[in-house]
């Protein structure tokens, strides 16, 4: 069965014109995650938002590093499922 790739995406935060940043990646590249595991933490104003893995697999890419700004809909990283 071919591997599938799932994007970790910044959700709509409901904060008009407010920049969010990646506070901390909670798992390293190459780490195995399960669906729903916390993967990355965003800082938006005084609030922190934990983003969960959309699928189980391996975190294979980070498109944004810590302390970089992000916007809703932006891909933060990729999780590959069915890795051998």
KOLGU-4560 file (N, C-alpha, C; in nm, 3 decimals, padded with zeros to 5 digits):
<recs>
<n_xx: 00.085 n_yy: -00.118 n_zz: 00.000 ca_xx: 00.000 ca_yy: 00.000 ca_zz: 00.000 c_xx: 00.089 c_yy: 00.124 c_zz: 00.000 mol: A seq: 1 type: UNK>
<n_xx: 00.064 n_yy: 00.218 n_zz: -00.091 ca_xx: 00.149 ca_yy: 00.338 ca_zz: -00.098 c_xx: 00.131 c_yy: 00.427 c_zz: 00.024 mol: A seq: 2 type: UNK>
<n_xx: 00.238 n_yy: 00.499 n_zz: 00.055 ca_xx: 00.234 ca_yy: 00.592 ca_zz: 00.168 c_xx: 00.144 c_yy: 00.710 c_zz: 00.133 mol: A seq: 3 type: UNK>
<n_xx: 00.078 n_yy: 00.763 n_zz: 00.236 ca_xx: -00.004 ca_yy: 00.883 ca_zz: 00.219 c_xx: 00.060 c_yy: 00.994 c_zz: 00.299 mol: A seq: 4 type: UNK>
<n_xx: 00.046 n_yy: 01.116 n_zz: 00.251 ca_xx: 00.102 ca_yy: 01.232 ca_zz: 00.319 c_xx: -00.012 c_yy: 01.320 c_zz: 00.368 mol: A seq: 5 type: UNK>
<n_xx: -00.004 n_yy: 01.360 n_zz: 00.494 ca_xx: -00.107 ca_yy: 01.443 ca_zz: 00.558 c_xx: -00.042 c_yy: 01.572 c_zz: 00.606 mol: A seq: 6 type: UNK>
<n_xx: -00.104 n_yy: 01.684 n_zz: 00.575 ca_xx: -00.049 ca_yy: 01.815 ca_zz: 00.614 c_xx: -00.098 c_yy: 01.856 c_zz: 00.752 mol: A seq: 7 type: UNK>
<n_xx: -00.007 n_yy: 01.914 n_zz: 00.830 ca_xx: -00.043 ca_yy: 01.982 ca_zz: 00.955 c_xx: -00.064 c_yy: 02.127 c_zz: 00.915 mol: A seq: 8 type: UNK>
<n_xx: -00.187 n_yy: 02.177 n_zz: 00.930 ca_xx: -00.226 ca_yy: 02.307 ca_zz: 00.876 c_xx: -00.269 c_yy: 02.401 c_zz: 00.989 mol: A seq: 9 type: UNK>
<n_xx: -00.231 n_yy: 02.528 n_zz: 00.977 ca_xx: -00.275 ca_yy: 02.630 ca_zz: 01.073 c_xx: -00.426 c_yy: 02.648 c_zz: 01.056 mol: A seq: 10 type: UNK>
<n_xx: -00.503 n_yy: 02.631 n_zz: 01.164 ca_xx: -00.647 ca_yy: 02.650 ca_zz: 01.155 c_xx: -00.684 c_yy: 02.799 c_zz: 01.155 mol: A seq: 11 type: UNK>
<n_xx: -00.809 n_yy: 02.827 n_zz: 01.123 ca_xx: -00.861 ca_yy: 02.962 ca_zz: 01.137 c_xx: -00.870 c_yy: 02.988 c_zz: 01.287 mol: A seq: 12 type: UNK>
<n_xx: -00.800 n_yy: 03.088 n_zz: 01.335 ca_xx: -00.790 ca_yy: 03.113 ca_zz: 01.479 c_xx: -00.894 c_yy: 03.212 c_zz: 01.529 mol: A seq: 13 type: UNK>
<n_xx: -00.966 n_yy: 03.277 n_zz: 01.439 ca_xx: -01.069 ca_yy: 03.371 ca_zz: 01.482 c_xx: -01.014 c_yy: 03.498 c_zz: 01.543 mol: A seq: 14 type: UNK>
<n_xx: -00.891 n_yy: 03.530 n_zz: 01.511 ca_xx: -00.826 ca_yy: 03.650 ca_zz: 01.564 c_xx: -00.793 c_yy: 03.740 c_zz: 01.446 mol: A seq: 15 type: UNK>
<n_xx: -00.875 n_yy: 03.843 n_zz: 01.422 ca_xx: -00.854 ca_yy: 03.927 ca_zz: 01.304 c_xx: -00.720 c_yy: 03.998 c_zz: 01.304 mol: A seq: 16 type: UNK>
<n_xx: -00.652 n_yy: 03.986 n_zz: 01.190 ca_xx: -00.525 ca_yy: 04.057 ca_zz: 01.169 c_xx: -00.421 c_yy: 04.032 c_zz: 01.278 mol: A seq: 17 type: UNK>
<n_xx: -00.432 n_yy: 03.920 n_zz: 01.345 ca_xx: -00.336 ca_yy: 03.892 ca_zz: 01.451 c_xx: -00.241 c_yy: 03.783 c_zz: 01.404 mol: A seq: 18 type: UNK>
<n_xx: -00.114 n_yy: 03.810 n_zz: 01.413 ca_xx: -00.015 ca_yy: 03.712 ca_zz: 01.369 c_xx: 00.003 c_yy: 03.605 c_zz: 01.475 mol: A seq: 19 type: UNK>
<n_xx: 00.017 n_yy: 03.484 n_zz: 01.429 ca_xx: 00.052 ca_yy: 03.372 ca_zz: 01.517 c_xx: 00.193 c_yy: 03.329 c_zz: 01.480 mol: A seq: 20 type: UNK>
<n_xx: 00.260 n_yy: 03.267 n_zz: 01.575 ca_xx: 00.394 ca_yy: 03.215 ca_zz: 01.549 c_xx: 00.401 c_yy: 03.072 c_zz: 01.600 mol: A seq: 21 type: UNK>
<n_xx: 00.494 n_yy: 02.996 n_zz: 01.542 ca_xx: 00.521 ca_yy: 02.862 ca_zz: 01.593 c_xx: 00.601 c_yy: 02.880 c_zz: 01.722 mol: A seq: 22 type: UNK>
<n_xx: 00.543 n_yy: 02.837 n_zz: 01.832 ca_xx: 00.609 ca_yy: 02.849 ca_zz: 01.962 c_xx: 00.710 c_yy: 02.737 c_zz: 01.979 mol: A seq: 23 type: UNK>
<n_xx: 00.665 n_yy: 02.612 n_zz: 01.960 ca_xx: 00.755 ca_yy: 02.498 ca_zz: 01.978 c_xx: 00.700 c_yy: 02.376 c_zz: 01.904 mol: A seq: 24 type: UNK>
<n_xx: 00.790 n_yy: 02.304 n_zz: 01.840 ca_xx: 00.755 ca_yy: 02.174 ca_zz: 01.784 c_xx: 00.762 c_yy: 02.075 c_zz: 01.900 mol: A seq: 25 type: UNK>
<n_xx: 00.656 n_yy: 01.998 n_zz: 01.918 ca_xx: 00.648 ca_yy: 01.905 ca_zz: 02.031 c_xx: 00.704 c_yy: 01.767 c_zz: 01.999 mol: A seq: 26 type: UNK>
<n_xx: 00.728 n_yy: 01.741 n_zz: 01.871 ca_xx: 00.790 ca_yy: 01.614 ca_zz: 01.830 c_xx: 00.901 c_yy: 01.644 c_zz: 01.730 mol: A seq: 27 type: UNK>
<n_xx: 01.009 n_yy: 01.568 n_zz: 01.734 ca_xx: 01.119 ca_yy: 01.591 ca_zz: 01.640 c_xx: 01.089 c_yy: 01.530 c_zz: 01.503 mol: A seq: 28 type: UNK>
<n_xx: 01.160 n_yy: 01.578 n_zz: 01.402 ca_xx: 01.151 ca_yy: 01.516 ca_zz: 01.270 c_xx: 01.184 c_yy: 01.368 c_zz: 01.282 mol: A seq: 29 type: UNK>
<n_xx: 01.110 n_yy: 01.286 n_zz: 01.210 ca_xx: 01.134 ca_yy: 01.143 ca_zz: 01.213 c_xx: 01.060 c_yy: 01.070 c_zz: 01.323 mol: A seq: 30 type: UNK>
<n_xx: 00.991 n_yy: 01.146 n_zz: 01.408 ca_xx: 00.917 ca_yy: 01.083 ca_zz: 01.519 c_xx: 00.786 c_yy: 01.023 c_zz: 01.470 mol: A seq: 31 type: UNK>
<n_xx: 00.751 n_yy: 00.910 n_zz: 01.529 ca_xx: 00.621 ca_yy: 00.848 ca_zz: 01.502 c_xx: 00.516 c_yy: 00.917 c_zz: 01.587 mol: A seq: 32 type: UNK>
<n_xx: 00.401 n_yy: 00.947 n_zz: 01.526 ca_xx: 00.289 ca_yy: 01.008 ca_zz: 01.597 c_xx: 00.163 c_yy: 00.929 c_zz: 01.567 mol: A seq: 33 type: UNK>
<n_xx: 00.067 n_yy: 00.942 n_zz: 01.657 ca_xx: -00.065 ca_yy: 00.882 ca_zz: 01.636 c_xx: -00.164 c_yy: 00.993 c_zz: 01.607 mol: A seq: 34 type: UNK>
<n_xx: -00.273 n_yy: 00.960 n_zz: 01.543 ca_xx: -00.379 ca_yy: 01.057 ca_zz: 01.518 c_xx: -00.418 c_yy: 01.123 c_zz: 01.650 mol: A seq: 35 type: UNK>
<n_xx: -00.419 n_yy: 01.255 n_zz: 01.652 ca_xx: -00.457 ca_yy: 01.329 ca_zz: 01.772 c_xx: -00.343 c_yy: 01.367 c_zz: 01.864 mol: A seq: 36 type: UNK>
<n_xx: -00.223 n_yy: 01.310 n_zz: 01.842 ca_xx: -00.107 ca_yy: 01.350 ca_zz: 01.923 c_xx: -00.077 c_yy: 01.498 c_zz: 01.899 mol: A seq: 37 type: UNK>
<n_xx: -00.039 n_yy: 01.568 n_zz: 02.004 ca_xx: 00.004 ca_yy: 01.708 ca_zz: 01.990 c_xx: 00.136 c_yy: 01.711 c_zz: 01.915 mol: A seq: 38 type: UNK>
<n_xx: 00.142 n_yy: 01.794 n_zz: 01.810 ca_xx: 00.259 ca_yy: 01.798 ca_zz: 01.724 c_xx: 00.333 c_yy: 01.931 c_zz: 01.735 mol: A seq: 39 type: UNK>
<n_xx: 00.258 n_yy: 02.040 n_zz: 01.738 ca_xx: 00.318 ca_yy: 02.174 ca_zz: 01.738 c_xx: 00.230 c_yy: 02.269 c_zz: 01.819 mol: A seq: 40 type: UNK>
<n_xx: 00.295 n_yy: 02.366 n_zz: 01.880 ca_xx: 00.223 ca_yy: 02.466 ca_zz: 01.960 c_xx: 00.240 c_yy: 02.602 c_zz: 01.894 mol: A seq: 41 type: UNK>
<n_xx: 00.127 n_yy: 02.671 n_zz: 01.875 ca_xx: 00.129 ca_yy: 02.807 ca_zz: 01.820 c_xx: 00.105 c_yy: 02.907 c_zz: 01.931 mol: A seq: 42 type: UNK>
<n_xx: 00.160 n_yy: 03.025 n_zz: 01.914 ca_xx: 00.135 ca_yy: 03.137 ca_zz: 02.005 c_xx: 00.063 c_yy: 03.244 c_zz: 01.925 mol: A seq: 43 type: UNK>
<n_xx: -00.057 n_yy: 03.280 n_zz: 01.972 ca_xx: -00.138 ca_yy: 03.383 ca_zz: 01.906 c_xx: -00.179 c_yy: 03.483 c_zz: 02.012 mol: A seq: 44 type: UNK>
<n_xx: -00.110 n_yy: 03.596 n_zz: 02.017 ca_xx: -00.136 ca_yy: 03.691 ca_zz: 02.124 c_xx: -00.094 c_yy: 03.630 c_zz: 02.256 mol: A seq: 45 type: UNK>
<n_xx: -00.187 n_yy: 03.626 n_zz: 02.352 ca_xx: -00.159 ca_yy: 03.566 ca_zz: 02.482 c_xx: -00.202 c_yy: 03.420 c_zz: 02.489 mol: A seq: 46 type: UNK>
<n_xx: -00.258 n_yy: 03.368 n_zz: 02.380 ca_xx: -00.310 ca_yy: 03.231 ca_zz: 02.380 c_xx: -00.213 c_yy: 03.135 c_zz: 02.313 mol: A seq: 47 type: UNK>
<n_xx: -00.212 n_yy: 03.012 n_zz: 02.362 ca_xx: -00.139 ca_yy: 02.905 ca_zz: 02.295 c_xx: -00.239 c_yy: 02.806 c_zz: 02.238 mol: A seq: 48 type: UNK>
<n_xx: -00.207 n_yy: 02.755 n_zz: 02.121 ca_xx: -00.294 ca_yy: 02.660 ca_zz: 02.053 c_xx: -00.211 c_yy: 02.539 c_zz: 02.014 mol: A seq: 49 type: UNK>
<n_xx: -00.250 n_yy: 02.422 n_zz: 02.064 ca_xx: -00.182 ca_yy: 02.298 ca_zz: 02.027 c_xx: -00.249 c_yy: 02.240 c_zz: 01.904 mol: A seq: 50 type: UNK>
<n_xx: -00.168 n_yy: 02.202 n_zz: 01.806 ca_xx: -00.221 ca_yy: 02.138 ca_zz: 01.686 c_xx: -00.191 c_yy: 01.989 c_zz: 01.692 mol: A seq: 51 type: UNK>
<n_xx: -00.292 n_yy: 01.910 n_zz: 01.657 ca_xx: -00.282 ca_yy: 01.765 ca_zz: 01.665 c_xx: -00.247 c_yy: 01.705 c_zz: 01.529 mol: A seq: 52 type: UNK>
<n_xx: -00.189 n_yy: 01.588 n_zz: 01.533 ca_xx: -00.159 ca_yy: 01.513 ca_zz: 01.411 c_xx: -00.291 c_yy: 01.473 c_zz: 01.344 mol: A seq: 53 type: UNK>
<n_xx: -00.307 n_yy: 01.504 n_zz: 01.215 ca_xx: -00.431 ca_yy: 01.466 ca_zz: 01.146 c_xx: -00.438 c_yy: 01.317 c_zz: 01.114 mol: A seq: 54 type: UNK>
<n_xx: -00.324 n_yy: 01.249 n_zz: 01.126 ca_xx: -00.318 ca_yy: 01.105 ca_zz: 01.097 c_xx: -00.195 c_yy: 01.049 c_zz: 01.166 mol: A seq: 55 type: UNK>
<n_xx: -00.194 n_yy: 00.919 n_zz: 01.183 ca_xx: -00.077 ca_yy: 00.853 ca_zz: 01.239 c_xx: 00.030 c_yy: 00.835 c_zz: 01.132 mol: A seq: 56 type: UNK>
<n_xx: 00.155 n_yy: 00.836 n_zz: 01.176 ca_xx: 00.265 ca_yy: 00.817 ca_zz: 01.082 c_xx: 00.392 c_yy: 00.879 c_zz: 01.136 mol: A seq: 57 type: UNK>
<n_xx: 00.475 n_yy: 00.929 n_zz: 01.046 ca_xx: 00.604 ca_yy: 00.986 ca_zz: 01.081 c_xx: 00.608 c_yy: 01.132 c_zz: 01.034 mol: A seq: 58 type: UNK>
<n_xx: 00.653 n_yy: 01.221 n_zz: 01.123 ca_xx: 00.672 ca_yy: 01.361 ca_zz: 01.085 c_xx: 00.795 c_yy: 01.367 c_zz: 00.994 mol: A seq: 59 type: UNK>
<n_xx: 00.771 n_yy: 01.389 n_zz: 00.864 ca_xx: 00.880 ca_yy: 01.382 ca_zz: 00.766 c_xx: 00.930 c_yy: 01.518 c_zz: 00.719 mol: A seq: 60 type: UNK>
<n_xx: 00.850 n_yy: 01.622 n_zz: 00.739 ca_xx: 00.894 ca_yy: 01.756 ca_zz: 00.696 c_xx: 00.839 c_yy: 01.861 c_zz: 00.790 mol: A seq: 61 type: UNK>
<n_xx: 00.918 n_yy: 01.966 n_zz: 00.808 ca_xx: 00.874 ca_yy: 02.089 ca_zz: 00.874 c_xx: 00.891 c_yy: 02.201 c_zz: 00.772 mol: A seq: 62 type: UNK>
<n_xx: 00.784 n_yy: 02.272 n_zz: 00.746 ca_xx: 00.791 ca_yy: 02.383 ca_zz: 00.652 c_xx: 00.816 c_yy: 02.515 c_zz: 00.723 mol: A seq: 63 type: UNK>
<n_xx: 00.796 n_yy: 02.517 n_zz: 00.855 ca_xx: 00.813 ca_yy: 02.638 ca_zz: 00.935 c_xx: 00.888 c_yy: 02.599 c_zz: 01.062 mol: A seq: 64 type: UNK>
<n_xx: 00.980 n_yy: 02.683 n_zz: 01.103 ca_xx: 01.056 ca_yy: 02.657 ca_zz: 01.226 c_xx: 01.002 c_yy: 02.741 c_zz: 01.341 mol: A seq: 65 type: UNK>
<n_xx: 01.051 n_yy: 02.714 n_zz: 01.460 ca_xx: 01.008 ca_yy: 02.786 ca_zz: 01.579 c_xx: 01.035 c_yy: 02.935 c_zz: 01.565 mol: A seq: 66 type: UNK>
<n_xx: 00.945 n_yy: 03.015 n_zz: 01.621 ca_xx: 00.950 ca_yy: 03.162 ca_zz: 01.621 c_xx: 00.920 c_yy: 03.225 c_zz: 01.485 mol: A seq: 67 type: UNK>
<n_xx: 00.879 n_yy: 03.147 n_zz: 01.386 ca_xx: 00.841 ca_yy: 03.203 ca_zz: 01.257 c_xx: 00.691 c_yy: 03.232 c_zz: 01.255 mol: A seq: 68 type: UNK>
<n_xx: 00.649 n_yy: 03.342 n_zz: 01.191 ca_xx: 00.506 ca_yy: 03.374 ca_zz: 01.182 c_xx: 00.434 c_yy: 03.280 c_zz: 01.086 mol: A seq: 69 type: UNK>
<n_xx: 00.305 n_yy: 03.257 n_zz: 01.113 ca_xx: 00.222 ca_yy: 03.171 ca_zz: 01.029 c_xx: 00.084 c_yy: 03.235 c_zz: 01.011 mol: A seq: 70 type: UNK>
<n_xx: 00.013 n_yy: 03.190 n_zz: 00.910 ca_xx: -00.122 ca_yy: 03.239 ca_zz: 00.881 c_xx: -00.216 c_yy: 03.121 c_zz: 00.864 mol: A seq: 71 type: UNK>
<n_xx: -00.348 n_yy: 03.142 n_zz: 00.885 ca_xx: -00.444 ca_yy: 03.033 ca_zz: 00.866 c_xx: -00.433 c_yy: 02.972 c_zz: 00.726 mol: A seq: 72 type: UNK>
<n_xx: -00.439 n_yy: 02.840 n_zz: 00.722 ca_xx: -00.429 ca_yy: 02.767 ca_zz: 00.597 c_xx: -00.288 c_yy: 02.728 c_zz: 00.557 mol: A seq: 73 type: UNK>
<n_xx: -00.189 n_yy: 02.781 n_zz: 00.627 ca_xx: -00.049 ca_yy: 02.752 ca_zz: 00.595 c_xx: -00.012 c_yy: 02.611 c_zz: 00.640 mol: A seq: 74 type: UNK>
<n_xx: 00.062 n_yy: 02.541 n_zz: 00.557 ca_xx: 00.111 ca_yy: 02.407 ca_zz: 00.591 c_xx: 00.235 c_yy: 02.422 c_zz: 00.678 mol: A seq: 75 type: UNK>
<n_xx: 00.230 n_yy: 02.360 n_zz: 00.796 ca_xx: 00.343 ca_yy: 02.366 ca_zz: 00.890 c_xx: 00.438 c_yy: 02.250 c_zz: 00.871 mol: A seq: 76 type: UNK>
<n_xx: 00.383 n_yy: 02.134 n_zz: 00.840 ca_xx: 00.465 ca_yy: 02.015 ca_zz: 00.825 c_xx: 00.385 c_yy: 01.903 c_zz: 00.762 mol: A seq: 77 type: UNK>
<n_xx: 00.455 n_yy: 01.792 n_zz: 00.736 ca_xx: 00.392 ca_yy: 01.677 ca_zz: 00.672 c_xx: 00.414 c_yy: 01.551 c_zz: 00.752 mol: A seq: 78 type: UNK>
<n_xx: 00.308 n_yy: 01.471 n_zz: 00.762 ca_xx: 00.313 ca_yy: 01.341 ca_zz: 00.827 c_xx: 00.288 c_yy: 01.235 c_zz: 00.721 mol: A seq: 79 type: UNK>
<n_xx: 00.379 n_yy: 01.139 n_zz: 00.711 ca_xx: 00.365 ca_yy: 01.032 ca_zz: 00.614 c_xx: 00.317 c_yy: 00.907 c_zz: 00.687 mol: A seq: 80 type: UNK>
<n_xx: 00.207 n_yy: 00.851 n_zz: 00.639 ca_xx: 00.156 ca_yy: 00.728 ca_zz: 00.699 c_xx: 00.196 c_yy: 00.608 c_zz: 00.614 mol: A seq: 81 type: UNK>
<n_xx: 00.187 n_yy: 00.490 n_zz: 00.674 ca_xx: 00.227 ca_yy: 00.365 ca_zz: 00.609 c_xx: 00.373 c_yy: 00.364 c_zz: 00.570 mol: A seq: 82 type: UNK>
<n_xx: 00.457 n_yy: 00.421 n_zz: 00.658 ca_xx: 00.601 ca_yy: 00.419 ca_zz: 00.635 c_xx: 00.655 c_yy: 00.282 c_zz: 00.673 mol: A seq: 83 type: UNK>
<n_xx: 00.750 n_yy: 00.234 n_zz: 00.597 ca_xx: 00.812 ca_yy: 00.106 ca_zz: 00.630 c_xx: 00.944 c_yy: 00.129 c_zz: 00.699 mol: A seq: 84 type: UNK>
</recs>
